[in-house]
Amino acid sequence: MYAFMGLGGQELLLVLFILGLPVFALVDVVRSEFRGPNDKLIWVIIIVFFNIVGALLYFIIGRNQRIS
């Protein structure tokens, strides 16, 4: 039913998750203000180099470092 480049529905959801989570995390980092002057740059580097793990770390740890 859903087929794109030979991928089924579950594979497409997995690909969207793998691509979407880091993009969402990067957008959130860029739009947020942080306490330290280099925190934003550090989080961008972590998300870019450690993709899914970096994005998950940001959502678990990094969102608490933002200025409300």
N, CA, C and O atoms as a CHARMM CRD file, in Angstrom:
* protein
*
  272
    1    1 MET  N      0.82900  -1.18200   0.00000 PROA 1      0.00000
    2    1 MET  CA     0.00000   0.00000   0.00000 PROA 1      0.00000
    3    1 MET  C      0.87900   1.25300   0.00000 PROA 1      0.00000
    4    1 MET  O      0.84800   2.03800  -0.94800 PROA 1      0.00000
    5    2 TYR  N      1.66600   1.43600   1.07200 PROA 2      0.00000
    6    2 TYR  CA     2.61000   2.54500   1.09600 PROA 2      0.00000
    7    2 TYR  C      3.96200   1.99500   0.67000 PROA 2      0.00000
    8    2 TYR  O      4.57400   1.20000   1.38300 PROA 2      0.00000
    9    3 ALA  N      4.40700   2.41300  -0.46600 PROA 3      0.00000
   10    3 ALA  CA     5.71500   1.94700  -0.91600 PROA 3      0.00000
   11    3 ALA  C      6.45100   3.11300  -1.55000 PROA 3      0.00000
   12    3 ALA  O      5.95300   3.75800  -2.47200 PROA 3      0.00000
   13    4 PHE  N      7.61300   3.36300  -1.05000 PROA 4      0.00000
   14    4 PHE  CA     8.45400   4.42100  -1.58500 PROA 4      0.00000
   15    4 PHE  C      9.86300   3.87400  -1.63200 PROA 4      0.00000
   16    4 PHE  O     10.46400   3.58400  -0.59600 PROA 4      0.00000
   17    5 MET  N     10.38600   3.73400  -2.83000 PROA 5      0.00000
   18    5 MET  CA    11.72500   3.19900  -3.03800 PROA 5      0.00000
   19    5 MET  C     11.87600   1.81100  -2.41100 PROA 5      0.00000
   20    5 MET  O     12.94000   1.48100  -1.88700 PROA 5      0.00000
   21    6 GLY  N     10.84000   1.01600  -2.46000 PROA 6      0.00000
   22    6 GLY  CA    10.91100  -0.33800  -1.94500 PROA 6      0.00000
   23    6 GLY  C     10.76800  -0.44900  -0.44000 PROA 6      0.00000
   24    6 GLY  O     10.99400  -1.52300   0.11700 PROA 6      0.00000
   25    7 LEU  N     10.40000   0.63200   0.23400 PROA 7      0.00000
   26    7 LEU  CA    10.24000   0.60300   1.68300 PROA 7      0.00000
   27    7 LEU  C      8.76700   0.48400   2.03500 PROA 7      0.00000
   28    7 LEU  O      7.91700   1.07700   1.37100 PROA 7      0.00000
   29    8 GLY  N      8.46500  -0.27300   3.06900 PROA 8      0.00000
   30    8 GLY  CA     7.10500  -0.39600   3.55600 PROA 8      0.00000
   31    8 GLY  C      6.78700   0.69000   4.56700 PROA 8      0.00000
   32    8 GLY  O      7.58900   1.59600   4.79500 PROA 8      0.00000
   33    9 GLY  N      5.62200   0.59300   5.16500 PROA 9      0.00000
   34    9 GLY  CA     5.16400   1.60500   6.11400 PROA 9      0.00000
   35    9 GLY  C      6.02800   1.72300   7.34700 PROA 9      0.00000
   36    9 GLY  O      6.33600   2.83200   7.78200 PROA 9      0.00000
   37   10 GLN  N      6.42700   0.59400   7.92100 PROA 10     0.00000
   38   10 GLN  CA     7.24200   0.63900   9.13100 PROA 10     0.00000
   39   10 GLN  C      8.62900   1.19800   8.85500 PROA 10     0.00000
   40   10 GLN  O      9.18200   1.93600   9.67100 PROA 10     0.00000
   41   11 GLU  N      9.18000   0.85200   7.72100 PROA 11     0.00000
   42   11 GLU  CA    10.50200   1.37600   7.37700 PROA 11     0.00000
   43   11 GLU  C     10.44900   2.88000   7.14000 PROA 11     0.00000
   44   11 GLU  O     11.36700   3.60400   7.52500 PROA 11     0.00000
   45   12 LEU  N      9.37100   3.35400   6.50300 PROA 12     0.00000
   46   12 LEU  CA     9.22800   4.79400   6.27400 PROA 12     0.00000
   47   12 LEU  C      9.11000   5.55300   7.59100 PROA 12     0.00000
   48   12 LEU  O      9.69100   6.62800   7.74100 PROA 12     0.00000
   49   13 LEU  N      8.36600   5.00400   8.54400 PROA 13     0.00000
   50   13 LEU  CA     8.26400   5.64900   9.85000 PROA 13     0.00000
   51   13 LEU  C      9.61800   5.70400  10.55000 PROA 13     0.00000
   52   13 LEU  O      9.95400   6.70600  11.18200 PROA 13     0.00000
   53   14 LEU  N     10.38100   4.64500  10.43900 PROA 14     0.00000
   54   14 LEU  CA    11.71200   4.61500  11.04300 PROA 14     0.00000
   55   14 LEU  C     12.63600   5.64500  10.39500 PROA 14     0.00000
   56   14 LEU  O     13.37400   6.34200  11.09200 PROA 14     0.00000
   57   15 VAL  N     12.59700   5.74300   9.07600 PROA 15     0.00000
   58   15 VAL  CA    13.42100   6.72400   8.36200 PROA 15     0.00000
   59   15 VAL  C     12.99800   8.13700   8.73900 PROA 15     0.00000
   60   15 VAL  O     13.85500   8.99400   8.95500 PROA 15     0.00000
   61   16 LEU  N     11.69800   8.39700   8.82400 PROA 16     0.00000
   62   16 LEU  CA    11.22400   9.72200   9.22000 PROA 16     0.00000
   63   16 LEU  C     11.66000  10.06200  10.64100 PROA 16     0.00000
   64   16 LEU  O     12.00900  11.20800  10.92500 PROA 16     0.00000
   65   17 PHE  N     11.64200   9.08500  11.52500 PROA 17     0.00000
   66   17 PHE  CA    12.09500   9.30500  12.89700 PROA 17     0.00000
   67   17 PHE  C     13.58700   9.61200  12.93600 PROA 17     0.00000
   68   17 PHE  O     14.02300  10.53400  13.62600 PROA 17     0.00000
   69   18 ILE  N     14.36700   8.83100  12.18700 PROA 18     0.00000
   70   18 ILE  CA    15.82000   9.00700  12.17600 PROA 18     0.00000
   71   18 ILE  C     16.20700  10.35400  11.57300 PROA 18     0.00000
   72   18 ILE  O     17.15300  10.98900  12.04000 PROA 18     0.00000
   73   19 LEU  N     15.49800  10.79400  10.55500 PROA 19     0.00000
   74   19 LEU  CA    15.80500  12.08000   9.93300 PROA 19     0.00000
   75   19 LEU  C     15.12800  13.24300  10.64900 PROA 19     0.00000
   76   19 LEU  O     15.69000  14.33600  10.72300 PROA 19     0.00000
   77   20 GLY  N     13.93800  13.01800  11.17100 PROA 20     0.00000
   78   20 GLY  CA    13.15200  14.10100  11.74600 PROA 20     0.00000
   79   20 GLY  C     13.58300  14.53800  13.12500 PROA 20     0.00000
   80   20 GLY  O     13.56200  15.73200  13.42600 PROA 20     0.00000
   81   21 LEU  N     13.97300  13.60800  13.96900 PROA 21     0.00000
   82   21 LEU  CA    14.33300  13.95500  15.34100 PROA 21     0.00000
   83   21 LEU  C     15.53700  14.89700  15.41400 PROA 21     0.00000
   84   21 LEU  O     15.46400  15.90300  16.12000 PROA 21     0.00000
   85   22 PRO  N     16.63900  14.61500  14.71700 PROA 22     0.00000
   86   22 PRO  CA    17.76200  15.56300  14.76000 PROA 22     0.00000
   87   22 PRO  C     17.42200  16.92400  14.15000 PROA 22     0.00000
   88   22 PRO  O     17.88400  17.95500  14.63900 PROA 22     0.00000
   89   23 VAL  N     16.62600  16.93100  13.09500 PROA 23     0.00000
   90   23 VAL  CA    16.23200  18.20800  12.48500 PROA 23     0.00000
   91   23 VAL  C     15.39800  19.01000  13.47400 PROA 23     0.00000
   92   23 VAL  O     15.61900  20.20900  13.64200 PROA 23     0.00000
   93   24 PHE  N     14.44600  18.36000  14.12700 PROA 24     0.00000
   94   24 PHE  CA    13.61900  19.03900  15.12300 PROA 24     0.00000
   95   24 PHE  C     14.47200  19.56100  16.27700 PROA 24     0.00000
   96   24 PHE  O     14.25000  20.67000  16.76300 PROA 24     0.00000
   97   25 ALA  N     15.44500  18.76400  16.71700 PROA 25     0.00000
   98   25 ALA  CA    16.33000  19.19100  17.80300 PROA 25     0.00000
   99   25 ALA  C     17.18300  20.38500  17.38000 PROA 25     0.00000
  100   25 ALA  O     17.36500  21.32200  18.15800 PROA 25     0.00000
  101   26 LEU  N     17.70900  20.36000  16.15100 PROA 26     0.00000
  102   26 LEU  CA    18.51400  21.48900  15.67200 PROA 26     0.00000
  103   26 LEU  C     17.69400  22.76700  15.58600 PROA 26     0.00000
  104   26 LEU  O     18.17300  23.83600  15.96500 PROA 26     0.00000
  105   27 VAL  N     16.47700  22.67100  15.09800 PROA 27     0.00000
  106   27 VAL  CA    15.60500  23.85000  15.02300 PROA 27     0.00000
  107   27 VAL  C     15.33100  24.38100  16.42200 PROA 27     0.00000
  108   27 VAL  O     15.34200  25.59300  16.63800 PROA 27     0.00000
  109   28 ASP  N     15.08600  23.49200  17.36900 PROA 28     0.00000
  110   28 ASP  CA    14.82500  23.91100  18.74400 PROA 28     0.00000
  111   28 ASP  C     16.05000  24.57900  19.36200 PROA 28     0.00000
  112   28 ASP  O     15.91900  25.57100  20.07900 PROA 28     0.00000
  113   29 VAL  N     17.23300  24.04700  19.09200 PROA 29     0.00000
  114   29 VAL  CA    18.46500  24.64600  19.62300 PROA 29     0.00000
  115   29 VAL  C     18.67300  26.04100  19.05100 PROA 29     0.00000
  116   29 VAL  O     18.98400  26.97600  19.78800 PROA 29     0.00000
  117   30 VAL  N     18.50500  26.18300  17.75200 PROA 30     0.00000
  118   30 VAL  CA    18.75900  27.47200  17.10200 PROA 30     0.00000
  119   30 VAL  C     17.77500  28.53600  17.58300 PROA 30     0.00000
  120   30 VAL  O     18.14200  29.70500  17.70100 PROA 30     0.00000
  121   31 ARG  N     16.54900  28.15200  17.85800 PROA 31     0.00000
  122   31 ARG  CA    15.53300  29.12000  18.26400 PROA 31     0.00000
  123   31 ARG  C     15.56200  29.43300  19.75400 PROA 31     0.00000
  124   31 ARG  O     14.84600  30.33400  20.19100 PROA 31     0.00000
  125   32 SER  N     16.35800  28.72800  20.54700 PROA 32     0.00000
  126   32 SER  CA    16.36000  28.88700  22.00100 PROA 32     0.00000
  127   32 SER  C     17.53600  29.73200  22.46900 PROA 32     0.00000
  128   32 SER  O     18.56000  29.84600  21.79600 PROA 32     0.00000
  129   33 GLU  N     17.35400  30.31500  23.63800 PROA 33     0.00000
  130   33 GLU  CA    18.42400  31.05100  24.31100 PROA 33     0.00000
  131   33 GLU  C     18.93100  30.19300  25.46800 PROA 33     0.00000
  132   33 GLU  O     18.14300  29.59100  26.19700 PROA 33     0.00000
  133   34 PHE  N     20.25200  30.14400  25.62600 PROA 34     0.00000
  134   34 PHE  CA    20.86100  29.32500  26.66700 PROA 34     0.00000
  135   34 PHE  C     21.57400  30.20500  27.67300 PROA 34     0.00000
  136   34 PHE  O     21.84900  31.37600  27.41200 PROA 34     0.00000
  137   35 ARG  N     21.86800  29.62900  28.82300 PROA 35     0.00000
  138   35 ARG  CA    22.53000  30.37200  29.90000 PROA 35     0.00000
  139   35 ARG  C     23.96700  30.72800  29.54900 PROA 35     0.00000
  140   35 ARG  O     24.38200  31.87500  29.71600 PROA 35     0.00000
  141   36 GLY  N     24.71800  29.76300  29.06900 PROA 36     0.00000
  142   36 GLY  CA    26.12200  29.99000  28.73300 PROA 36     0.00000
  143   36 GLY  C     26.28200  30.48600  27.30700 PROA 36     0.00000
  144   36 GLY  O     25.42800  30.22300  26.46000 PROA 36     0.00000
  145   37 PRO  N     27.36600  31.20100  27.03200 PROA 37     0.00000
  146   37 PRO  CA    27.56200  31.75900  25.68600 PROA 37     0.00000
  147   37 PRO  C     27.85300  30.70400  24.61900 PROA 37     0.00000
  148   37 PRO  O     27.55800  30.92900  23.44600 PROA 37     0.00000
  149   38 ASN  N     28.41800  29.57400  24.99500 PROA 38     0.00000
  150   38 ASN  CA    28.77800  28.55100  24.00900 PROA 38     0.00000
  151   38 ASN  C     27.85600  27.33500  24.02400 PROA 38     0.00000
  152   38 ASN  O     28.07900  26.38800  23.26900 PROA 38     0.00000
  153   39 ASP  N     26.83900  27.34300  24.85600 PROA 39     0.00000
  154   39 ASP  CA    25.95800  26.17700  24.97800 PROA 39     0.00000
  155   39 ASP  C     25.26300  25.83600  23.66800 PROA 39     0.00000
  156   39 ASP  O     25.12700  24.66300  23.32200 PROA 39     0.00000
  157   40 LYS  N     24.82600  26.85000  22.94300 PROA 40     0.00000
  158   40 LYS  CA    24.12800  26.60400  21.68000 PROA 40     0.00000
  159   40 LYS  C     25.05100  25.91400  20.67900 PROA 40     0.00000
  160   40 LYS  O     24.64700  24.94900  20.02900 PROA 40     0.00000
  161   41 LEU  N     26.26700  26.39200  20.55200 PROA 41     0.00000
  162   41 LEU  CA    27.23500  25.79500  19.62900 PROA 41     0.00000
  163   41 LEU  C     27.56600  24.35700  20.02700 PROA 41     0.00000
  164   41 LEU  O     27.66300  23.47800  19.17100 PROA 41     0.00000
  165   42 ILE  N     27.73700  24.12700  21.30700 PROA 42     0.00000
  166   42 ILE  CA    28.04400  22.77600  21.78100 PROA 42     0.00000
  167   42 ILE  C     26.90900  21.81800  21.45700 PROA 42     0.00000
  168   42 ILE  O     27.16200  20.69800  21.01400 PROA 42     0.00000
  169   43 TRP  N     25.66200  22.23200  21.66700 PROA 43     0.00000
  170   43 TRP  CA    24.53100  21.35000  21.37000 PROA 43     0.00000
  171   43 TRP  C     24.38600  21.09800  19.87600 PROA 43     0.00000
  172   43 TRP  O     24.03300  19.98900  19.47500 PROA 43     0.00000
  173   44 VAL  N     24.64700  22.08700  19.05600 PROA 44     0.00000
  174   44 VAL  CA    24.58800  21.86900  17.60200 PROA 44     0.00000
  175   44 VAL  C     25.63400  20.84300  17.18500 PROA 44     0.00000
  176   44 VAL  O     25.34200  19.95000  16.39100 PROA 44     0.00000
  177   45 ILE  N     26.83900  20.96200  17.70900 PROA 45     0.00000
  178   45 ILE  CA    27.90400  20.00800  17.36900 PROA 45     0.00000
  179   45 ILE  C     27.54200  18.60100  17.84100 PROA 45     0.00000
  180   45 ILE  O     27.74600  17.63200  17.10900 PROA 45     0.00000
  181   46 ILE  N     27.01200  18.48000  19.04600 PROA 46     0.00000
  182   46 ILE  CA    26.61900  17.16200  19.56200 PROA 46     0.00000
  183   46 ILE  C     25.53400  16.54300  18.69600 PROA 46     0.00000
  184   46 ILE  O     25.60400  15.35600  18.37600 PROA 46     0.00000
  185   47 ILE  N     24.53700  17.32200  18.31300 PROA 47     0.00000
  186   47 ILE  CA    23.43600  16.78100  17.50600 PROA 47     0.00000
  187   47 ILE  C     23.91700  16.39600  16.11500 PROA 47     0.00000
  188   47 ILE  O     23.49100  15.37200  15.58100 PROA 47     0.00000
  189   48 VAL  N     24.78900  17.19000  15.52300 PROA 48     0.00000
  190   48 VAL  CA    25.26600  16.88700  14.16900 PROA 48     0.00000
  191   48 VAL  C     26.13900  15.63400  14.16100 PROA 48     0.00000
  192   48 VAL  O     25.99200  14.78900  13.27800 PROA 48     0.00000
  193   49 PHE  N     27.03900  15.50200  15.12500 PROA 49     0.00000
  194   49 PHE  CA    27.96600  14.37400  15.10800 PROA 49     0.00000
  195   49 PHE  C     27.38400  13.08800  15.69100 PROA 49     0.00000
  196   49 PHE  O     27.79000  11.99500  15.29800 PROA 49     0.00000
  197   50 PHE  N     26.44400  13.20500  16.61800 PROA 50     0.00000
  198   50 PHE  CA    25.88700  12.01500  17.26000 PROA 50     0.00000
  199   50 PHE  C     24.41200  11.81700  16.93600 PROA 50     0.00000
  200   50 PHE  O     23.70900  11.13000  17.67800 PROA 50     0.00000
  201   51 ASN  N     23.94000  12.38700  15.87300 PROA 51     0.00000
  202   51 ASN  CA    22.61400  12.25700  15.28400 PROA 51     0.00000
  203   51 ASN  C     21.50100  11.91700  16.27700 PROA 51     0.00000
  204   51 ASN  O     21.07100  12.79900  17.02000 PROA 51     0.00000
  205   52 ILE  N     21.02800  10.69000  16.31500 PROA 52     0.00000
  206   52 ILE  CA    19.89000  10.31300  17.15100 PROA 52     0.00000
  207   52 ILE  C     20.24400  10.40700  18.63400 PROA 52     0.00000
  208   52 ILE  O     19.46500  10.93900  19.42500 PROA 52     0.00000
  209   53 VAL  N     21.40100   9.89900  19.01000 PROA 53     0.00000
  210   53 VAL  CA    21.81100   9.93700  20.41600 PROA 53     0.00000
  211   53 VAL  C     21.97100  11.38700  20.87300 PROA 53     0.00000
  212   53 VAL  O     21.56200  11.73600  21.98100 PROA 53     0.00000
  213   54 GLY  N     22.55600  12.22500  20.03500 PROA 54     0.00000
  214   54 GLY  CA    22.71200  13.63600  20.37300 PROA 54     0.00000
  215   54 GLY  C     21.38300  14.34500  20.52800 PROA 54     0.00000
  216   54 GLY  O     21.21100  15.15700  21.43700 PROA 54     0.00000
  217   55 ALA  N     20.43900  14.04300  19.64300 PROA 55     0.00000
  218   55 ALA  CA    19.11000  14.65400  19.73500 PROA 55     0.00000
  219   55 ALA  C     18.39800  14.19800  21.00300 PROA 55     0.00000
  220   55 ALA  O     17.77200  15.00500  21.68900 PROA 55     0.00000
  221   56 LEU  N     18.49100  12.91700  21.31200 PROA 56     0.00000
  222   56 LEU  CA    17.86400  12.41600  22.53700 PROA 56     0.00000
  223   56 LEU  C     18.51000  13.03200  23.77500 PROA 56     0.00000
  224   56 LEU  O     17.81400  13.39400  24.72400 PROA 56     0.00000
  225   57 LEU  N     19.83900  13.15400  23.77100 PROA 57     0.00000
  226   57 LEU  CA    20.52200  13.80300  24.89500 PROA 57     0.00000
  227   57 LEU  C     20.06800  15.25000  25.04400 PROA 57     0.00000
  228   57 LEU  O     19.87700  15.73000  26.16100 PROA 57     0.00000
  229   58 TYR  N     19.89500  15.93900  23.93000 PROA 58     0.00000
  230   58 TYR  CA    19.43600  17.32600  24.00600 PROA 58     0.00000
  231   58 TYR  C     18.05200  17.40500  24.64200 PROA 58     0.00000
  232   58 TYR  O     17.81400  18.24100  25.51300 PROA 58     0.00000
  233   59 PHE  N     17.13700  16.53500  24.20800 PROA 59     0.00000
  234   59 PHE  CA    15.78300  16.59500  24.75100 PROA 59     0.00000
  235   59 PHE  C     15.73000  16.16300  26.21500 PROA 59     0.00000
  236   59 PHE  O     14.84900  16.60300  26.95300 PROA 59     0.00000
  237   60 ILE  N     16.66000  15.30900  26.64400 PROA 60     0.00000
  238   60 ILE  CA    16.67800  14.86900  28.03800 PROA 60     0.00000
  239   60 ILE  C     17.42300  15.86800  28.92400 PROA 60     0.00000
  240   60 ILE  O     16.94500  16.21100  30.00500 PROA 60     0.00000
  241   61 ILE  N     18.58600  16.33400  28.47300 PROA 61     0.00000
  242   61 ILE  CA    19.45200  17.17400  29.30300 PROA 61     0.00000
  243   61 ILE  C     19.41200  18.64500  28.89000 PROA 61     0.00000
  244   61 ILE  O     19.27300  19.52800  29.73600 PROA 61     0.00000
  245   62 GLY  N     19.53100  18.90200  27.60300 PROA 62     0.00000
  246   62 GLY  CA    19.76000  20.25200  27.11600 PROA 62     0.00000
  247   62 GLY  C     18.60500  21.21300  27.26800 PROA 62     0.00000
  248   62 GLY  O     18.82300  22.41200  27.44100 PROA 62     0.00000
  249   63 ARG  N     17.39000  20.72300  27.20700 PROA 63     0.00000
  250   63 ARG  CA    16.24900  21.63200  27.31500 PROA 63     0.00000
  251   63 ARG  C     16.16900  22.27100  28.69200 PROA 63     0.00000
  252   63 ARG  O     15.56500  23.33300  28.84200 PROA 63     0.00000
  253   64 ASN  N     16.76600  21.64500  29.70100 PROA 64     0.00000
  254   64 ASN  CA    16.78400  22.22600  31.04500 PROA 64     0.00000
  255   64 ASN  C     17.78400  23.36900  31.15500 PROA 64     0.00000
  256   64 ASN  O     17.71800  24.14700  32.10700 PROA 64     0.00000
  257   65 GLN  N     18.69900  23.48800  30.21500 PROA 65     0.00000
  258   65 GLN  CA    19.72200  24.52900  30.25000 PROA 65     0.00000
  259   65 GLN  C     19.26300  25.82000  29.58000 PROA 65     0.00000
  260   65 GLN  O     19.98700  26.81600  29.58600 PROA 65     0.00000
  261   66 ARG  N     18.08300  25.80700  29.01200 PROA 66     0.00000
  262   66 ARG  CA    17.59300  26.99900  28.31700 PROA 66     0.00000
  263   66 ARG  C     17.10900  28.04700  29.30900 PROA 66     0.00000
  264   66 ARG  O     16.78200  27.74000  30.45600 PROA 66     0.00000
  265   67 ILE  N     17.07100  29.28500  28.84400 PROA 67     0.00000
  266   67 ILE  CA    16.49100  30.37300  29.62300 PROA 67     0.00000
  267   67 ILE  C     14.99600  30.37400  29.34100 PROA 67     0.00000
  268   67 ILE  O     14.57700  30.37700  28.18400 PROA 67     0.00000
  269   68 SER  N     14.20100  30.37200  30.38800 PROA 68     0.00000
  270   68 SER  CA    12.73600  30.31100  30.21400 PROA 68     0.00000
  271   68 SER  C     12.17400  31.57100  29.60400 PROA 68     0.00000
  272   68 SER  O     10.96400  31.67000  29.39700 PROA 68     0.00000
